[in-house]
Amino acid sequence: EILIVSIPCDKMFQPNDTILTGEGKKRIKPLLSYLKNPGFYKVLMVMNSDNTGSETYTLNLTRSRVNAIFDWMDDSEKVNTDYVVPYAVGGTRPYDDVPNNSMANRNKNRRVEFYFVPFDWMIEQAKKGKVDFNKKQKK
């Protein structure tokens, strides 16, 4: 069982920029409580773009953006990022039902996805309805 949290990039970065905005930090902050307890999860953090620009450009942009998020998490909250893997895919992975054929669709495809691969503790919490990525968790 994998928990996926997807956050649109327009809420996190200015167009073509790699500096995490205050709004971006605010959107990621609820996830940080899960990063304080190593051994409950592994997290794959995947940054996606649309297909505008060259393949090299979109890959470099997503790489810089995912590293900006990782660095902020690692520096600002004293969370354990040992189990967090930042991964950039450029514009190669649009949503299955959202082709990059309009500005609205390209905006949807620009996102960061957090894949929480839970260990037993997190699975039990989810079964009890105690996993809510919109509020701070209690142990």
KEKOLKOL-259827 format. One record per residue: residue in three letters; y, z, x of N, C-alpha, C, O in turn; residue number from 1. Coordinates in steps of 0.001 Angstrom, whole numbers. Each point is the difference from the previous one (the first is absolute). Layout:
BEGIN
PT	aa	n.yy	n.zz	n.xx	ca.yy	ca.zz	ca.xx	c.yy	c.zz	c.xx	o.yy	o.zz	o.xx	i
PT	ALA	Y	Z	X	Y	Z	X	Y	Z	X	Y	Z	X	NUM .
...
//
This chain:
BEGIN
PT	aa	n.yy	n.zz	n.xx	ca.yy	ca.zz	ca.xx	c.yy	c.zz	c.xx	o.yy	o.zz	o.xx	i
PT	GLU	-1171	0	843	1171	0	-843	1231	0	886	160	858	868	1 .
PT	ILE	702	-1826	-1099	1228	-120	775	1179	104	-941	11	-622	-1062	2 .
PT	LEU	982	1406	1446	1240	111	-754	1024	-914	665	187	59	1215	3 .
PT	ILE	478	-902	-2004	982	-932	547	1360	293	-613	150	73	-1219	4 .
PT	VAL	836	93	2089	1386	168	-422	770	-1183	564	-32	-251	1205	5 .
PT	SER	722	-471	-2072	768	-1166	413	1481	252	-276	371	426	-1094	6 .
PT	ILE	472	-691	2094	1442	203	-130	693	-1314	352	-248	-560	1067	7 .
PT	PRO	1112	63	-1948	719	-1252	286	925	145	1214	660	1025	171	8 .
PT	CYS	-623	-2047	651	836	47	1203	1487	-13	-319	801	506	787	9 .
PT	ASP	-414	-1078	-1935	1431	-18	-311	530	1398	-256	1215	199	-23	10 .
PT	LYS	-2098	780	-170	392	1393	-155	31	725	1344	419	1154	78	11 .
PT	MET	-869	-1841	988	-152	662	1287	819	-607	1134	384	692	942	12 .
PT	PHE	-123	-1986	-1045	693	-717	1069	1013	-969	-595	-197	-528	-1095	13 .
PT	GLN	1276	304	1825	923	-1073	-365	-685	-1327	336	-916	-19	822	14 .
PT	PRO	1336	-1088	-1434	-630	-1295	296	-15	-298	1506	1008	146	691	15 .
PT	ASN	-2158	-558	-219	-218	-378	1402	320	1100	996	232	-282	1176	16 .
PT	ASP	-215	1535	-1626	325	1123	870	-1254	833	240	-962	-60	-765	17 .
PT	THR	995	835	1840	-1151	834	348	366	1476	96	-778	799	522	18 .
PT	ILE	1949	-432	-1018	428	1399	10	-304	597	-1373	491	-489	-1018	19 .
PT	LEU	-1290	1531	994	-386	658	-1243	1224	633	-647	725	753	650	20 .
PT	THR	-491	-1051	-1918	1172	522	-713	-256	1424	-500	-1136	473	-5	21 .
PT	GLY	2198	191	-410	-134	1325	-597	-866	-45	-1248	-808	902	-225	22 .
PT	GLU	966	-1941	-588	-836	-175	-1195	-1465	-175	402	-896	521	-664	23 .
PT	GLY	658	-1248	1741	-1368	-183	481	-632	1315	405	-1155	269	-330	24 .
PT	LYS	1911	552	1045	-504	1316	411	-303	861	-1221	-1002	713	-34	25 .
PT	LYS	1863	-784	-952	-185	763	-1234	-1288	-419	-728	-699	840	-569	26 .
PT	ARG	400	-2119	593	-1209	-498	-678	-1285	368	743	-1052	167	-618	27 .
PT	ILE	1140	-44	1932	-1192	337	794	-250	1502	23	-1145	434	119	28 .
PT	LYS	2186	349	-230	-98	1448	168	-1112	657	-830	-680	879	530	29 .
PT	PRO	451	-1256	-1817	-1094	636	-744	-1383	-193	634	-907	802	-224	30 .
PT	LEU	752	-1857	1007	-1296	-262	644	-256	916	1191	-1148	204	395	31 .
PT	LEU	2210	345	174	-125	753	1244	-821	1270	-134	-620	444	966	32 .
PT	SER	609	141	-2153	-789	1230	-160	-1483	-258	267	-723	910	405	33 .
PT	TYR	267	-2143	-628	-1400	-335	265	-269	-201	1484	-1154	-2	428	34 .
PT	LEU	2203	-164	351	-162	-233	1430	64	1282	815	-76	-39	1228	35 .
PT	LYS	215	1165	-1898	85	1285	703	-1373	626	210	-126	984	729	36 .
PT	ASN	-891	-1537	-1353	-1343	565	79	-981	-1031	538	-639	-708	-778	37 .
PT	PRO	514	617	2081	-936	-978	560	-1421	306	-453	-384	1157	-172	38 .
PT	GLY	-369	-2202	-11	-1379	172	-424	-204	-196	-1485	-1142	-86	-452	39 .
PT	PHE	2219	11	-330	-130	-222	-1439	32	-1490	-325	-349	-381	-1118	40 .
PT	TYR	747	-457	2039	273	-1402	-272	42	-777	1311	56	576	1086	41 .
PT	LYS	-82	-1857	-1216	465	-941	1010	941	-917	-761	-239	-304	-1169	42 .
PT	VAL	1292	-132	1810	998	-811	-688	215	-1302	761	308	-2	1192	43 .
PT	LEU	-476	-1094	-1905	358	-1305	526	1321	-378	-669	62	-131	-1222	44 .
PT	MET	975	-42	2004	1328	-321	-499	237	-1485	289	172	-389	1155	45 .
PT	VAL	-163	-440	-2208	48	-1454	156	1343	-542	-494	368	198	-1158	46 .
PT	MET	347	-872	2028	1290	-593	-345	-190	-1481	-275	-585	-730	801	47 .
PT	ASN	1095	301	-1956	-98	-1390	-450	1384	-615	-132	983	705	-227	48 .
PT	SER	-911	-2019	371	1233	-739	-215	-303	-1152	-953	-1121	-135	-490	49 .
PT	ASP	2121	-684	236	-261	-1229	-730	-239	-1098	1027	-155	283	1188	50 .
PT	ASN	125	-1528	-1636	-306	-1079	938	1237	-791	430	-126	-1119	497	51 .
PT	THR	1329	1695	-684	1193	-702	486	174	312	1489	-215	1130	439	52 .
PT	GLY	595	-2114	302	86	161	1449	-1313	-392	645	-1001	-220	-682	53 .
PT	SER	1014	136	1985	-1216	-394	721	-1021	1140	-29	336	1155	-261	54 .
PT	GLU	-1563	-1507	531	-1069	1000	65	305	1054	1067	-229	1191	-208	55 .
PT	THR	745	-1643	1344	361	921	1079	1108	948	-450	-64	1202	259	56 .
PT	TYR	1083	-1746	-936	1111	833	-466	-480	1068	-984	339	1174	152	57 .
PT	THR	-1123	-1566	-1156	-429	982	-1006	-941	1040	603	33	1167	-392	58 .
PT	LEU	-868	-1580	1335	-879	968	654	818	990	828	-256	1202	-54	59 .
PT	ASN	1229	-1685	814	843	901	794	832	920	-889	173	1176	319	60 .
PT	LEU	346	-1704	-1434	779	810	-929	-863	1113	-591	421	1156	-35	61 .
PT	THR	-1617	-1493	-427	-855	1031	-593	-484	990	1050	-159	1184	-297	62 .
PT	ARG	-74	-1641	1493	-403	913	1085	1117	1001	290	-259	1197	128	63 .
PT	SER	1481	-1671	-26	1130	891	271	228	969	-1154	314	1168	225	64 .
PT	ARG	-468	-1639	-1448	214	861	-1159	-1069	1077	-109	324	1163	-243	65 .
PT	VAL	-1573	-1521	415	-1055	1011	-122	113	1017	1132	-298	1178	-195	66 .
PT	ASN	723	-1623	1369	203	939	1107	1197	908	-253	-12	1161	411	67 .
PT	ALA	1050	-1672	-1083	1157	837	-348	-421	1116	-959	442	1140	141	68 .
PT	ILE	-1280	-1462	-1099	-497	1018	-944	-862	1014	736	168	1208	-169	69 .
PT	PHE	-1096	-1706	991	-887	889	752	809	941	893	-252	1204	22	70 .
PT	ASP	1219	-1750	711	813	821	905	782	1056	-771	88	1144	445	71 .
PT	TRP	482	-1507	-1594	736	972	-813	-928	1113	-469	360	1175	71	72 .
PT	MET	-1543	-1527	-547	-956	1008	-457	-394	910	1159	-66	1219	-157	73 .
PT	ASP	-188	-1797	1290	-442	759	1163	1097	940	509	-291	1118	422	74 .
PT	ASP	1540	-1563	-461	1115	767	551	628	1001	-965	357	1107	404	75 .
PT	SER	-221	-1482	-1663	867	783	-881	-664	1165	-710	687	956	-357	76 .
PT	GLU	-1952	-994	145	-627	1027	-834	-1075	814	723	-628	870	-603	77 .
PT	LYS	424	-1138	1832	-1032	707	762	-1374	-106	-660	-791	943	23	78 .
PT	VAL	526	-2106	-607	-1292	-223	-627	-976	-522	1041	406	-457	1068	79 .
PT	ASN	-1674	526	-1377	-1025	-475	907	-278	-1472	-294	-576	-336	-1034	80 .
PT	THR	983	-525	1940	-211	-1435	-191	-1206	-517	784	-163	-1208	172	81 .
PT	ASP	-673	2119	299	-1179	-419	760	-943	-876	-815	-732	-814	563	82 .
PT	TYR	744	974	-1883	-898	-747	-866	724	-1109	-759	-530	-531	-976	83 .
PT	VAL	1739	179	1420	794	-1055	-629	-14	-1224	901	306	92	1189	84 .
PT	VAL	-659	-1234	-1755	-57	-1243	759	1018	-981	-579	-202	-504	-1105	85 .
PT	PRO	1295	221	1826	953	-1008	-477	-556	-1399	256	-564	-274	1059	86 .
PT	TYR	731	-602	-2044	-594	-1330	90	945	-1002	-644	450	217	-1125	87 .
PT	ALA	-146	-1292	1805	901	-1032	-509	-783	-1268	-295	-837	-422	798	88 .
PT	VAL	1113	-188	-1956	-713	-1226	-361	933	-1183	-234	-460	-1082	-367	89 .
PT	GLY	1762	1269	573	928	-1103	-219	1	-419	-1456	-10	846	-895	90 .
PT	GLY	21	-2146	653	5	-515	-1371	-1333	-552	-441	-59	-834	-904	91 .
PT	THR	-1019	1287	1532	-1323	-577	-253	-757	612	-1176	-1057	-510	-374	92 .
PT	ARG	1579	1607	-228	-759	681	-1050	848	247	-1255	291	1151	-326	93 .
PT	PRO	105	-2210	-375	702	243	-1255	-977	609	-1008	-1216	-126	145	94 .
PT	TYR	1758	780	-1157	-858	454	-1094	-748	-1209	-561	542	-1105	-23	95 .
PT	ASP	-1782	1305	-428	-822	-1104	-505	670	-778	-1134	-106	-1225	-64	96 .
PT	ASP	783	1924	-813	591	-649	-1173	1498	-251	144	680	-278	-988	97 .
PT	VAL	-159	376	2225	1438	-171	229	218	-997	1149	168	404	1150	98 .
PT	PRO	-172	-1703	-1467	238	-981	1060	1447	68	481	894	359	-766	99 .
PT	ASN	-669	-695	2002	1344	10	590	789	-1246	-417	470	-756	851	100 .
PT	ASN	-329	548	-2157	640	-1219	-488	1346	238	-687	570	-926	-577	101 .
PT	SER	-62	2149	632	1314	303	-571	577	1209	721	-722	732	678	102 .
PT	MET	2028	-525	-829	629	1165	639	-592	1296	-542	-236	935	765	103 .
PT	ALA	-4	-866	-2064	-562	1209	-606	-1396	290	549	-316	1148	314	104 .
PT	ASN	-510	-2166	-198	-1356	203	521	20	362	1478	-765	860	439	105 .
PT	ARG	1628	-1504	328	87	350	1423	452	1449	160	-467	701	898	106 .
PT	ASN	1368	-252	-1757	450	1391	42	-1165	957	-275	-94	1049	638	107 .
PT	LYS	-784	-1391	-1566	-1172	835	-303	-956	65	1185	-615	1037	248	108 .
PT	ASN	490	-2127	473	-951	-48	1116	486	711	1254	-799	314	882	109 .
PT	ARG	2087	-60	-794	533	771	1136	-196	1479	-320	714	564	-828	110 .
PT	ARG	-1684	54	1489	-371	1373	-338	-728	655	1163	-498	-663	910	111 .
PT	VAL	454	2000	-973	-864	749	899	-1042	674	-885	319	553	-1052	112 .
PT	GLU	-1548	-610	1495	-1105	624	-734	-614	1091	863	-293	-208	1177	113 .
PT	PHE	109	1356	-1775	-673	1119	652	-1393	104	-611	-143	288	-1188	114 .
PT	TYR	-870	-521	1993	-1391	123	-437	-505	1356	476	-238	197	1192	115 .
PT	PHE	77	725	-2113	-527	1321	323	-1510	-54	-181	-502	-134	-1115	116 .
PT	VAL	-206	240	2223	-1458	22	-26	-383	1466	78	34	599	1075	117 .
PT	PRO	-399	-18	-2216	-171	1448	-57	-1317	477	580	-1024	-682	-41	118 .
PT	PHE	1103	1893	584	-1200	740	324	-336	832	-1227	705	-101	-1004	119 .
PT	ASP	-1725	896	1039	-497	714	-1172	1055	837	-720	36	1	-1231	120 .
PT	TRP	827	716	1968	988	874	-637	928	-783	-909	254	411	-1132	121 .
PT	MET	254	-1539	1618	936	-788	-795	-695	-616	-1218	612	-92	-1064	122 .
PT	ILE	-1847	-321	1192	-752	-543	-1137	-135	1067	-1083	183	-288	-1183	123 .
PT	GLU	-499	1509	1579	-125	1086	-981	1326	280	-694	24	240	-1207	124 .
PT	GLN	1080	-266	1949	1320	215	-596	336	-1110	-993	560	274	-1061	125 .
PT	ALA	-891	-1507	1388	259	-1128	-903	-823	131	-1278	507	-274	-1088	126 .
PT	LYS	-1760	685	1202	-852	184	-1184	560	1074	-924	-192	-63	-1215	127 .
PT	LYS	879	1040	1777	590	1075	-795	1390	-368	-516	638	802	-682	128 .
PT	GLY	-163	-2013	1002	1324	-430	-433	1122	633	779	1130	54	-486	129 .
PT	LYS	-1403	425	1673	1005	706	791	647	-863	1072	751	519	826	130 .
PT	VAL	-1015	-1807	-812	608	-893	967	1110	-761	-721	-269	-828	-871	131 .
PT	ASP	1510	1113	1239	1164	-646	-588	950	-330	1133	584	903	599	132 .
PT	PHE	-419	-2177	-295	830	-402	1125	1485	57	-316	820	-368	841	133 .
PT	ASN	-456	819	-2030	1406	88	-366	557	1414	137	1192	217	-219	134 .
PT	LYS	-2033	736	575	499	1359	190	-717	635	1174	-1060	-470	415	135 .
PT	LYS	1626	1522	117	-563	717	1138	-1273	719	-426	-44	615	-1065	136 .
PT	GLN	-980	-693	1889	-1289	606	-308	-84	1421	542	621	341	1007	137 .
PT	LYS	-1409	481	-1704	-289	1350	468	-1462	57	358	-832	-669	-613	138 .
PT	LYS	521	1479	1618	-1413	161	393	-656	1020	-892	-1187	286	158	139 .
//
